[in-house]
Amino acid sequence: MNDNLFKEYKIRSKVDNKIINKYKGSVPIELIYVWESY
């Protein structure tokens, strides 16, 4: 990851953290990272 993408991910992850935690158990983590990148 480049720095800008990582920063954007960190910002968005604060918003989407509940969603990620909800699905992390059942969805492959790679799929979450791909989804986060859009």
PQR file with spaces between the fields and no chain letter, atoms N, CA, C, O and H, PARSE charges and radii, in Angstrom:
ATOM       1  N    MET     1       0.833   -1.200    0.000 -0.4000 1.5000
ATOM       2  CA   MET     1       0.000    0.000    0.000 -0.0000 2.0000
ATOM       3  C    MET     1       0.870    1.253    0.000  0.5500 1.7000
ATOM       4  O    MET     1       1.865    1.327    0.721 -0.5500 1.4000
ATOM       5  N    ASN     2       0.492    2.223   -0.804 -0.4000 1.5000
ATOM       6  CA   ASN     2       1.179    3.507   -0.697 -0.0000 2.0000
ATOM       7  C    ASN     2       0.569    4.299    0.454  0.5500 1.7000
ATOM       8  O    ASN     2      -0.497    3.946    0.960 -0.5500 1.4000
ATOM       9  H    ASN     2      -0.316    2.163   -1.390  0.4000 1.0000
ATOM      10  N    ASP     3       1.251    5.376    0.868 -0.4000 1.5000
ATOM      11  CA   ASP     3       0.845    6.101    2.075 -0.0000 2.0000
ATOM      12  C    ASP     3      -0.552    6.687    1.960  0.5500 1.7000
ATOM      13  O    ASP     3      -1.336    6.618    2.907 -0.5500 1.4000
ATOM      14  H    ASP     3       2.116    5.662    0.457  0.4000 1.0000
ATOM      15  N    ASN     4      -0.872    7.268    0.799 -0.4000 1.5000
ATOM      16  CA   ASN     4      -2.181    7.905    0.649 -0.0000 2.0000
ATOM      17  C    ASN     4      -3.310    6.889    0.753  0.5500 1.7000
ATOM      18  O    ASN     4      -4.330    7.143    1.394 -0.5500 1.4000
ATOM      19  H    ASN     4      -0.236    7.324    0.030  0.4000 1.0000
ATOM      20  N    LEU     5      -3.122    5.743    0.123 -0.4000 1.5000
ATOM      21  CA   LEU     5      -4.144    4.703    0.181 -0.0000 2.0000
ATOM      22  C    LEU     5      -4.303    4.200    1.610  0.5500 1.7000
ATOM      23  O    LEU     5      -5.411    3.956    2.087 -0.5500 1.4000
ATOM      24  H    LEU     5      -2.294    5.536   -0.398  0.4000 1.0000
ATOM      25  N    PHE     6      -3.155    4.050    2.281 -0.4000 1.5000
ATOM      26  CA   PHE     6      -3.202    3.588    3.667 -0.0000 2.0000
ATOM      27  C    PHE     6      -3.913    4.594    4.562  0.5500 1.7000
ATOM      28  O    PHE     6      -4.710    4.211    5.419 -0.5500 1.4000
ATOM      29  H    PHE     6      -2.255    4.248    1.894  0.4000 1.0000
ATOM      30  N    LYS     7      -3.627    5.885    4.366 -0.4000 1.5000
ATOM      31  CA   LYS     7      -4.297    6.928    5.154 -0.0000 2.0000
ATOM      32  C    LYS     7      -5.795    6.910    4.900  0.5500 1.7000
ATOM      33  O    LYS     7      -6.592    6.999    5.835 -0.5500 1.4000
ATOM      34  H    LYS     7      -2.980    6.195    3.670  0.4000 1.0000
ATOM      35  N    GLU     8      -6.175    6.795    3.632 -0.4000 1.5000
ATOM      36  CA   GLU     8      -7.598    6.752    3.293 -0.0000 2.0000
ATOM      37  C    GLU     8      -8.251    5.530    3.933  0.5500 1.7000
ATOM      38  O    GLU     8      -9.361    5.608    4.459 -0.5500 1.4000
ATOM      39  H    GLU     8      -5.528    6.723    2.873  0.4000 1.0000
ATOM      40  N    TYR     9      -7.545    4.402    3.880 -0.4000 1.5000
ATOM      41  CA   TYR     9      -8.071    3.186    4.497 -0.0000 2.0000
ATOM      42  C    TYR     9      -8.287    3.373    5.997  0.5500 1.7000
ATOM      43  O    TYR     9      -9.313    2.967    6.544 -0.5500 1.4000
ATOM      44  H    TYR     9      -6.643    4.339    3.453  0.4000 1.0000
ATOM      45  N    LYS    10      -7.303    3.996    6.655 -0.4000 1.5000
ATOM      46  CA   LYS    10      -7.420    4.213    8.095 -0.0000 2.0000
ATOM      47  C    LYS    10      -8.608    5.108    8.424  0.5500 1.7000
ATOM      48  O    LYS    10      -9.339    4.848    9.379 -0.5500 1.4000
ATOM      49  H    LYS    10      -6.470    4.325    6.211  0.4000 1.0000
ATOM      50  N    ILE    11      -8.804    6.166    7.631 -0.4000 1.5000
ATOM      51  CA   ILE    11      -9.926    7.074    7.850 -0.0000 2.0000
ATOM      52  C    ILE    11     -11.246    6.340    7.644  0.5500 1.7000
ATOM      53  O    ILE    11     -12.157    6.436    8.466 -0.5500 1.4000
ATOM      54  H    ILE    11      -8.210    6.378    6.855  0.4000 1.0000
ATOM      55  N    ARG    12     -11.337    5.612    6.543 -0.4000 1.5000
ATOM      56  CA   ARG    12     -12.581    4.905    6.231 -0.0000 2.0000
ATOM      57  C    ARG    12     -12.818    3.765    7.209  0.5500 1.7000
ATOM      58  O    ARG    12     -13.962    3.451    7.537 -0.5500 1.4000
ATOM      59  H    ARG    12     -10.597    5.535    5.875  0.4000 1.0000
ATOM      60  N    SER    13     -11.734    3.142    7.678 -0.4000 1.5000
ATOM      61  CA   SER    13     -11.896    2.001    8.574 -0.0000 2.0000
ATOM      62  C    SER    13     -12.535    2.427    9.892  0.5500 1.7000
ATOM      63  O    SER    13     -13.189    1.621   10.555 -0.5500 1.4000
ATOM      64  H    SER    13     -10.804    3.397    7.412  0.4000 1.0000
ATOM      65  N    LYS    14     -12.349    3.695   10.274 -0.4000 1.5000
ATOM      66  CA   LYS    14     -13.013    4.197   11.479 -0.0000 2.0000
ATOM      67  C    LYS    14     -14.522    4.192   11.289  0.5500 1.7000
ATOM      68  O    LYS    14     -15.276    3.907   12.220 -0.5500 1.4000
ATOM      69  H    LYS    14     -11.818    4.349    9.735  0.4000 1.0000
ATOM      70  N    VAL    15     -14.956    4.512   10.070 -0.4000 1.5000
ATOM      71  CA   VAL    15     -16.385    4.542    9.753 -0.0000 2.0000
ATOM      72  C    VAL    15     -16.921    3.126    9.558  0.5500 1.7000
ATOM      73  O    VAL    15     -18.015    2.792   10.012 -0.5500 1.4000
ATOM      74  H    VAL    15     -14.343    4.744    9.314  0.4000 1.0000
ATOM      75  N    ASP    16     -16.130    2.305    8.875 -0.4000 1.5000
ATOM      76  CA   ASP    16     -16.595    0.977    8.470 -0.0000 2.0000
ATOM      77  C    ASP    16     -16.212   -0.121    9.457  0.5500 1.7000
ATOM      78  O    ASP    16     -16.455   -1.301    9.203 -0.5500 1.4000
ATOM      79  H    ASP    16     -15.241    2.577    8.506  0.4000 1.0000
ATOM      80  N    ASN    17     -15.610    0.268   10.586 -0.4000 1.5000
ATOM      81  CA   ASN    17     -15.079   -0.721   11.519 -0.0000 2.0000
ATOM      82  C    ASN    17     -16.156   -1.680   12.006  0.5500 1.7000
ATOM      83  O    ASN    17     -15.908   -2.878   12.140 -0.5500 1.4000
ATOM      84  H    ASN    17     -15.413    1.226   10.793  0.4000 1.0000
ATOM      85  N    LYS    18     -17.346   -1.161   12.271 -0.4000 1.5000
ATOM      86  CA   LYS    18     -18.436   -2.019   12.743 -0.0000 2.0000
ATOM      87  C    LYS    18     -18.834   -3.021   11.672  0.5500 1.7000
ATOM      88  O    LYS    18     -19.105   -4.186   11.965 -0.5500 1.4000
ATOM      89  H    LYS    18     -17.547   -0.187   12.162  0.4000 1.0000
ATOM      90  N    ILE    19     -18.867   -2.551   10.413 -0.4000 1.5000
ATOM      91  CA   ILE    19     -19.211   -3.435    9.300 -0.0000 2.0000
ATOM      92  C    ILE    19     -18.147   -4.515    9.146  0.5500 1.7000
ATOM      93  O    ILE    19     -18.463   -5.692    8.978 -0.5500 1.4000
ATOM      94  H    ILE    19     -18.647   -1.605   10.175  0.4000 1.0000
ATOM      95  N    ILE    20     -16.879   -4.101    9.204 -0.4000 1.5000
ATOM      96  CA   ILE    20     -15.777   -5.053    9.069 -0.0000 2.0000
ATOM      97  C    ILE    20     -15.846   -6.091   10.183  0.5500 1.7000
ATOM      98  O    ILE    20     -15.734   -7.290    9.927 -0.5500 1.4000
ATOM      99  H    ILE    20     -16.622   -3.144    9.341  0.4000 1.0000
ATOM     100  N    ASN    21     -16.029   -5.636   11.406 -0.4000 1.5000
ATOM     101  CA   ASN    21     -16.083   -6.560   12.537 -0.0000 2.0000
ATOM     102  C    ASN    21     -17.255   -7.523   12.413  0.5500 1.7000
ATOM     103  O    ASN    21     -17.169   -8.686   12.808 -0.5500 1.4000
ATOM     104  H    ASN    21     -16.120   -4.662   11.614  0.4000 1.0000
ATOM     105  N    LYS    22     -18.352   -7.016   11.857 -0.4000 1.5000
ATOM     106  CA   LYS    22     -19.543   -7.845   11.714 -0.0000 2.0000
ATOM     107  C    LYS    22     -19.303   -8.992   10.735  0.5500 1.7000
ATOM     108  O    LYS    22     -19.754  -10.116   10.958 -0.5500 1.4000
ATOM     109  H    LYS    22     -18.421   -6.072   11.536  0.4000 1.0000
ATOM     110  N    TYR    23     -18.582   -8.694    9.638 -0.4000 1.5000
ATOM     111  CA   TYR    23     -18.409   -9.685    8.576 -0.0000 2.0000
ATOM     112  C    TYR    23     -17.056  -10.381    8.582  0.5500 1.7000
ATOM     113  O    TYR    23     -16.846  -11.341    7.840 -0.5500 1.4000
ATOM     114  H    TYR    23     -18.216   -7.781    9.457  0.4000 1.0000
ATOM     115  N    LYS    24     -16.136   -9.902    9.417 -0.4000 1.5000
ATOM     116  CA   LYS    24     -14.772  -10.439    9.393 -0.0000 2.0000
ATOM     117  C    LYS    24     -14.747  -11.939    9.653  0.5500 1.7000
ATOM     118  O    LYS    24     -13.911  -12.658    9.105 -0.5500 1.4000
ATOM     119  H    LYS    24     -16.306   -9.123   10.019  0.4000 1.0000
ATOM     120  N    GLY    25     -15.668  -12.408   10.493 -0.4000 1.5000
ATOM     121  CA   GLY    25     -15.691  -13.825   10.816 -0.0000 2.0000
ATOM     122  C    GLY    25     -16.099  -14.707    9.651  0.5500 1.7000
ATOM     123  O    GLY    25     -15.702  -15.870    9.590 -0.5500 1.4000
ATOM     124  H    GLY    25     -16.347  -11.824   10.938  0.4000 1.0000
ATOM     125  N    SER    26     -16.887  -14.170    8.722 -0.4000 1.5000
ATOM     126  CA   SER    26     -17.451  -14.996    7.657 -0.0000 2.0000
ATOM     127  C    SER    26     -16.932  -14.645    6.267  0.5500 1.7000
ATOM     128  O    SER    26     -17.089  -15.426    5.328 -0.5500 1.4000
ATOM     129  H    SER    26     -17.209  -13.225    8.772  0.4000 1.0000
ATOM     130  N    VAL    27     -16.309  -13.467    6.134 -0.4000 1.5000
ATOM     131  CA   VAL    27     -15.802  -13.036    4.833 -0.0000 2.0000
ATOM     132  C    VAL    27     -14.274  -13.042    4.862  0.5500 1.7000
ATOM     133  O    VAL    27     -13.678  -12.521    5.805 -0.5500 1.4000
ATOM     134  H    VAL    27     -16.181  -12.833    6.896  0.4000 1.0000
ATOM     135  N    PRO    28     -13.628  -13.626    3.839 -0.5600 1.5000
ATOM     136  CA   PRO    28     -12.167  -13.615    3.775  0.2800 2.0000
ATOM     137  C    PRO    28     -11.633  -12.195    3.858  0.5500 1.7000
ATOM     138  O    PRO    28     -12.184  -11.283    3.241 -0.5500 1.4000
ATOM     139  N    ILE    29     -10.555  -12.003    4.624 -0.4000 1.5000
ATOM     140  CA   ILE    29     -10.002  -10.668    4.840 -0.0000 2.0000
ATOM     141  C    ILE    29      -9.559  -10.030    3.523  0.5500 1.7000
ATOM     142  O    ILE    29      -9.626   -8.810    3.374 -0.5500 1.4000
ATOM     143  H    ILE    29     -10.108  -12.743    5.125  0.4000 1.0000
ATOM     144  N    GLU    30      -9.109  -10.845    2.569 -0.4000 1.5000
ATOM     145  CA   GLU    30      -8.713  -10.312    1.267 -0.0000 2.0000
ATOM     146  C    GLU    30      -9.892   -9.637    0.584  0.5500 1.7000
ATOM     147  O    GLU    30      -9.734   -8.602   -0.062 -0.5500 1.4000
ATOM     148  H    GLU    30      -9.055  -11.837    2.690  0.4000 1.0000
ATOM     149  N    LEU    31     -11.072  -10.225    0.729 -0.4000 1.5000
ATOM     150  CA   LEU    31     -12.273   -9.664    0.117 -0.0000 2.0000
ATOM     151  C    LEU    31     -12.602   -8.306    0.724  0.5500 1.7000
ATOM     152  O    LEU    31     -13.028   -7.389    0.022 -0.5500 1.4000
ATOM     153  H    LEU    31     -11.201  -11.067    1.253  0.4000 1.0000
ATOM     154  N    ILE    32     -12.400   -8.187    2.034 -0.4000 1.5000
ATOM     155  CA   ILE    32     -12.636   -6.907    2.703 -0.0000 2.0000
ATOM     156  C    ILE    32     -11.666   -5.859    2.175  0.5500 1.7000
ATOM     157  O    ILE    32     -12.067   -4.727    1.909 -0.5500 1.4000
ATOM     158  H    ILE    32     -12.054   -8.932    2.604  0.4000 1.0000
ATOM     159  N    TYR    33     -10.387   -6.222    2.020 -0.4000 1.5000
ATOM     160  CA   TYR    33      -9.413   -5.260    1.517 -0.0000 2.0000
ATOM     161  C    TYR    33      -9.740   -4.821    0.097  0.5500 1.7000
ATOM     162  O    TYR    33      -9.579   -3.649   -0.242 -0.5500 1.4000
ATOM     163  H    TYR    33     -10.061   -7.143    2.237  0.4000 1.0000
ATOM     164  N    VAL    34     -10.191   -5.741   -0.725 -0.4000 1.5000
ATOM     165  CA   VAL    34     -10.579   -5.388   -2.090 -0.0000 2.0000
ATOM     166  C    VAL    34     -11.777   -4.452   -2.069  0.5500 1.7000
ATOM     167  O    VAL    34     -11.817   -3.457   -2.792 -0.5500 1.4000
ATOM     168  H    VAL    34     -10.321   -6.694   -0.449  0.4000 1.0000
ATOM     169  N    TRP    35     -12.756   -4.785   -1.228 -0.4000 1.5000
ATOM     170  CA   TRP    35     -13.954   -3.949   -1.108 -0.0000 2.0000
ATOM     171  C    TRP    35     -13.592   -2.563   -0.591  0.5500 1.7000
ATOM     172  O    TRP    35     -14.123   -1.563   -1.075 -0.5500 1.4000
ATOM     173  H    TRP    35     -12.724   -5.594   -0.640  0.4000 1.0000
ATOM     174  N    GLU    36     -12.688   -2.494    0.394 -0.4000 1.5000
ATOM     175  CA   GLU    36     -12.263   -1.218    0.962 -0.0000 2.0000
ATOM     176  C    GLU    36     -11.561   -0.345   -0.063  0.5500 1.7000
ATOM     177  O    GLU    36     -11.595    0.881    0.039 -0.5500 1.4000
ATOM     178  H    GLU    36     -12.257   -3.307    0.787  0.4000 1.0000
ATOM     179  N    SER    37     -10.917   -0.971   -1.061 -0.4000 1.5000
ATOM     180  CA   SER    37     -10.113   -0.199   -2.016 -0.0000 2.0000
ATOM     181  C    SER    37     -10.970    0.550   -3.028  0.5500 1.7000
ATOM     182  O    SER    37     -10.462    1.413   -3.743 -0.5500 1.4000
ATOM     183  H    SER    37     -10.889   -1.967   -1.143  0.4000 1.0000
ATOM     184  N    TYR    38     -12.263    0.235   -3.101 -0.4000 1.5000
ATOM     185  CA   TYR    38     -13.136    0.935   -4.044 -0.0000 2.0000
ATOM     186  C    TYR    38     -13.778    2.143   -3.398  0.5500 1.7000
ATOM     187  O    TYR    38     -14.547    2.853   -4.046 -0.5500 1.4000
ATOM     188  H    TYR    38     -12.676   -0.466   -2.520  0.4000 1.0000
